[in-house]
Amino acid sequence: MDFKDTYPDYVPIEEHIRRARIERSLALAQMFAAAAAGIGRGIGKLVAACAGLKGEPALILPKEAPHR
């Protein structure tokens, strides 16, 4: 016995639920893809910023503290 044979009136509802699940899965996949792309861009910017700092001194401090 199949569900479709037993309850033929619910077949359109079952198809609607199946489509909703597919749409939800697609939305989650797009969210994860956007998050991964954002993380990749962030890491790229961080690497570019660190590469730009290689020629500059980290911090220049005075040799003696000023007297007051």
C-alpha positions in Angstrom: 0.0 0.0 0.0 1.3 3.4 -1.0 0.5 6.7 0.6 -0.6 8.1 -2.8 -3.1 5.2 -3.2 -4.5 5.5 0.3 -4.8 9.3 0.4 -4.9 10.7 -3.1 -6.2 14.0 -1.9 -2.9 14.8 -0.2 -0.7 14.3 -3.2 -0.6 18.1 -4.1 0.2 18.9 -0.5 3.1 16.3 -0.5 4.5 17.9 -3.7 4.2 21.4 -2.1 6.1 20.2 0.9 8.8 18.6 -1.3 9.2 21.9 -3.2 9.5 23.9 0.0 12.2 21.5 1.3 14.1 22.0 -2.0 13.8 25.8 -1.7 15.0 25.7 1.9 18.0 23.6 0.9 18.9 26.0 -1.9 18.6 29.0 0.5 20.9 27.3 3.0 23.4 26.4 0.2 23.4 30.0 -1.0 23.9 31.2 2.6 26.9 28.9 3.1 28.4 29.9 -0.3 28.0 33.6 0.6 29.6 33.1 4.0 32.5 31.2 2.4 33.0 33.9 -0.2 33.0 36.6 2.5 35.5 34.7 4.6 37.7 34.3 1.5 37.6 38.0 0.7 38.4 38.9 4.3 41.4 36.6 4.4 42.5 38.1 1.1 42.3 41.6 2.5 44.1 40.5 5.6 46.9 39.0 3.6 47.2 42.1 1.4 47.3 44.3 4.5 50.0 42.2 6.0 52.0 42.2 2.8 51.9 46.0 2.7 53.4 46.2 6.2 56.6 44.3 5.4 58.6 47.4 4.3 57.5 49.5 7.3 58.9 49.4 10.8 56.4 48.1 13.3 56.8 50.8 15.9 59.4 53.6 16.4 59.9 54.5 20.0 62.1 57.3 21.3 65.4 56.3 22.8 64.9 58.2 26.0 61.7 59.1 27.8 60.9 62.8 27.9 61.6 64.5 31.2 58.9 66.6 32.9 
